[in-house]
């Protein structure tokens, strides 16, 4: 009971000092929602049809894994 009263008084005191009402759970966005919004803003101006083909990429896996048991060609 004492901790509840102290917490309630502290939150009201903070609300009075800040001057703005405390945010409700409905107004706050979760971290994942904020991340999704930021990603959408980043890709809003990009052309998503221009992608690098796999043939143009240098390597998609380490060369040591692909050529482990193959002899070197010379």
N, C-alpha and C positions, 0 to 999 in steps of 0.2 A: 504494500500500500504506500509506503514512504517513497519508494522509487518511482511509482506511478505519478505521485503528486509532484515530485521534483522534476520529472520529465515533462509533465504538462506545463508547469510553471516556466521551465526553461524554453519550451517551444513557443509559448505565448510571448515571452520576453524577446526571443529572437525575432518573432513576427513583428513585434512593435518596433524593434530597432531597424529592421530592414525596410519596413513600410509596405512591402508587397505581400499579398496573401500567399500562404504556402501552396505549392503546386499539388493538385490532386492526382490520383493514380491514372485517371483517364487522360489528363493533359500531357503527362510525361511519355516519351517514347522510349522503348527498350533499346539497348545497345545494338541489337541485331537490326532493328528498324532504322536506327540512325546510320548504320553501316550501309544498308541497302539504299537509303536515300542518297548517301554520298557517292556510291558507285553509279547510281543512275545519273547523277549530275555530271560525273566524270565522263561517261560515255555518251552524253546527250549530243555533243557536237561532233562525234567521230562517225566516220563512214564504216559501218560494220560489215560491208560486203567486201572490203579490201583486206584479205588475209594472206599470210605467207603460206605457200603450198609446202607440203612435206618434202617435195623434191628439191625445193630451194633451200631448205634448212640444211645446215652442215651436218649435224649429227643429232639424232633423237635419243641415242643411247650411247654410253661410253664405248669407245673402240675396243678396250680391253675385254669387255664382256662378249662382244660379237666375234672377235677374232682370237679368242683364247686358244683354241685347239687347231687353228689353221696355220699352215706354214706360210712364211712370208714369200710373196711373189717377187721375183727379180728379173 
